[in-house]
């Protein structure tokens, strides 16, 4: 095994691309394991010439997973889906995929395995299919590779996110902004770059093996406060309207039939649940990382949603 080479599953995804960049910056050679390598060519720019390369891997097929791992001394699992379509099911990608990665990593003699999960994944019977698949993934990782390092971020944000960007896009079109339920569910948004830094630090520090780290940003917000923050960052004034959760879930049920659903029932459910780090659980501090606040990052990409454009001089700093 070559401990200077790392295979990153899901390396072309939202969080994965930041992970690839952070690992390349540490001087590692990175294999970006994805279903469509031709669509992951952009990841090559994350490192020097030849340092980053995309390889074919489908988590539903153990042989392709093993082939992507062969020769790498480090493996990172950043793969995940936000909705189910065709053969891409939560169980197939999250749970079975995690099992295939962990079993292949153990068989290949990999020294380090890092798994990106999510806060709430410690609840195997949460009633939310997405969360339950994440919990099952952690179980499979621990069973097949006991030395795995598990990172559980809260809501991850960044220029490519589907959280703040969707809120800002909705504010462009609608005169009101819906708040699901009472809007008091708590969130601790964390920057994708900080999650990637946590992965890189975990790779470098062997003492993080066998550990679970919950990653949250420096501030806790309610869902209502996050909507208000989005409006402030985009210089828009919209009325906030609380809406019952049940009708939204019914609408989300029909939305799930679209090729790319704008929202799913699981996502609606998650927006009504607290998503913050567990007090006393190891996190950024133990990894020596100071996470960045949403207010410091959001203006760098939500400015395009401002009513008067990106270069509106009256926009918030």
N, C-alpha and C positions, 0 to 999 in steps of 0.2 A: 504494500500500500504506500502511496505517495502522499505524505501529509502536507505537501505544498499544492496539492490539487484537490478541489472541492467540487462536488456535484450539487447543483441547486435545482430542485424540482419546483416547477412553477416560477422559474427565474424571469420570465417575461411578463408576469402579472404585476398588479399594482404595487404590492409590497416587495415581491421578488426582484424587481429591477433595481430597487434601492439596496437590497441585500447583495446583489451581484456587484454593484458599484462599490459598496463598502468593503467587500472581500477582495476585489481587485486592487483597491487602494492599499490593502495590507500586503500586496505582493503575491497573492495566491493566483494560481491558474484556475479558471472557473469554467465548468461545463454547465450550460443552461439546458436542463432537461425539460423538453416541452413536446406537446403532440404535433405541433407544426413548426419545425425549425426554421422554415423559410420566412415565417412571420416574426421570428425573434432575432433577425439580423441586426436590429438596432441596438441590441445589448452588446455587440462587439465594441462599440465606442466607449463602453464603461472601463476599458483597460487599454493597455498597449497592444500593438499589432500582434495577433496570435494568442493573447492572454485569455480572451473570452471567446468561447465557441458554443454554438447551439447544437444539441444532439437530440435525436428522436427518442421519446419515451412516452408511453401511455400507461398511466397508473393502473388501468384495468388488466394489463398484461404483465405478469411477473418477469417474463423473460426480457422484455424491453427495459424494465426497471433495473434488473441485474446488469444488463449491458451498459446502461448509463452510469452505473456506480463503479464498474470494473476499473481498477487502477487508482481510484480516488481514496484518499485516507480520511476525508471529511465529507459528510452529507448534510444538506439542509433541506428540510421540507417546507416550502412556502406555497405549496399548491392548495387551491381551494376554489369553490364555486359559490356564487351568491344566489343562484336559482337552479332548478332542475330542468333539464331538457334532454329528451331522447335517452341515450345510454349514460349520459352524465348525471348521475344521481348522487345525492349527498352521501349515501352509504358507499357507493362504488368509488367515489373520489376521495372522500375524507377518511372513512373507516377502513375499507378494503385497501385503498391506496396507501394509507399509513402502514398497514400490516405488510404489504408487499415491500415497501421501502425498508422497514425495520428488519424484516427477515433477510432481505438481500444484503443489507449493510452488515448484519451479524455474520452471515455466511462468508462475506468477502473480507472480514476482519477489519472493518472500518474502525478507526480510533475514536471519532467523535460524530455524534448524530444530534442535530439541533432541529426541533420541531416547533413551528409557529402555530399556536392554537388560538385561543381567545378566552377572555374573562367569561366565566359562566360555564366553561367546559367541564368543571368539576361536578356538574349536575347531570348524571346520566338519565334521569327521569324528569326532565324539565317541562315536558309537554310541547317543546319546540323542536321540530324535526332537524333543523339546522344545528341547533346547540347539541342535541343528542348525538348527532353524527360526529361532532367535534369531541364530545366526551368519549365516544367509542374509539375515536382515533387515538386519543391519549392512552386509553387502556391497551390498545394494540401495540403502541410504541413501547410502553413500559413492559409489556409481556415479552415481546420479541427482542428488545434491546434495552435492558434495565438501566444502562448508563446514559440514556437519552437526556438531553437538556430541553425542557419545555418552556416556551415563552408564551405568555397569555396577554396580548395587548387589549386595551379597551378599543373604542372606535378609532380607527386609524384614518388620519387625514393627510392630504397632500394634493398637489396639482391635478392628479388623475383620480382623486377620490370620487365615490358615488354618494357621499353624504352632503358635504357643504356645497358641492357643485349642483346637486339636484335641488337643494333648498334655494340657492341663488337663482337657478333657472326658473323655478316655480314663481319666485318673487318678480321675475321679469314679466310673467304672463298673467298672473292672478291678482285681483285687487285685494284679496284677503289671503292670509296664510293659515292653513289648518293646523291645529295642535291636537294630537291624538290623546284622548282622555283628558286628564287634568294637566298634562304637560310637566309633571313634577318628577318624572323618572330621572335619575342622576347618571351623568356620563362623565368620563375623564379622558377626552380626546387626546390622542398621542400622535405625534408627527411620524410619518413613515420613515424618514431619515434617522430618527432616534431608535425606532425598532430595528432598523438595519444595523445601527451602531451596536445595539445590544447583541445581535447575532454575531457580529465580528468579535466583540469582546468575549462572548461565550466560547467561540472557536479558539481564541487565544488563551483562555484560562481553563485549564483542566479541572480546576476546583468547582466549576459550574456543573460538571457531570452529576447525574442523579438529582438535579435540582429543578424546581419549578419557580419561575419568576413572573410576577404579574406587573405589567407595564402600563402605567397611566401617566398622563400629562401632569403638569404642576398645579392644575386647578380643576375642581369639580363643578360642573354646570348642570342645571336642569335642562330638559329638552326645550322648554320655553325659552330659556336663556340662550341656548344655541341658535334658535330661530332669530331671536332679537340680535344676537351677535352677527349673524349673516346679513340681516337687514342693515345693520350699522356699517358693516364693511363694504356693502354695495351701495350705500347712500340712498336707500329706498325706504319709503314709509308705507307700511301695510298694516291693516288691522289684523290682529290675531284672533282666531275663532276656534274655541274648543269644540271638537266633534266627537261623538261617541265612537268607540273602537269597533263595535260590531258592524255597522254599515261600511266602515272602511275595509274591514276584513272581507266582507262580501264583495266589494268592488275589487279588492286585491285577488280574490278567487278567480274572477273573470279575466283580470289582467294577466294572470299566470298562463293563459292560453296564447298570449302574444309571443312572437318569436323572441323578443327581448323584453320581459315584463318590467314596467317602470317601478313596480313594487310587488311584493309577495306577502302572503299572510304571515310567514315567519318574520319578515322584516317589520311588519306592523307590530307584531308581538314584541319584538326586541326593542322597539322605540317606547314601549310602556314599562320596561323593566330596568332596574338599576344596573349599570355597567361600570362599576368602579372597583379599584383594587381592594383586596381583603386586608384589613389592618393587621400589621405584623408579618405579612407575606413578603419575602425577598422581592426586590424590584430593581429599578434603575440605580438606586443608591448603592446597592451591593455590587453592581456592575461598574461603579465609578462613572456613571453618566448623569448629566444634568439635562432633563428633557426640556424642550422648548415649548413656550406657550402658544396657543392657537392664535392669539392676537398678534404675535410676531411673524407668523407664517401666512395666515390667510390673506393679508393685503397683497402678497406677491402673486396670487393667482385668481382671487375673486374680483380683482379690479376690472376685469373684462366685463363683469356684469353690471357695472355702475351705469346709472341712467344717462349720464353725460359722457360715458366712454372711459377708457383706461386712463386718459390723461386729464381727467377732471381735477382741476386744481383745488376745488372745494372738498374733495373726497377726504375721508379720515386718513391720517398718517399711519 
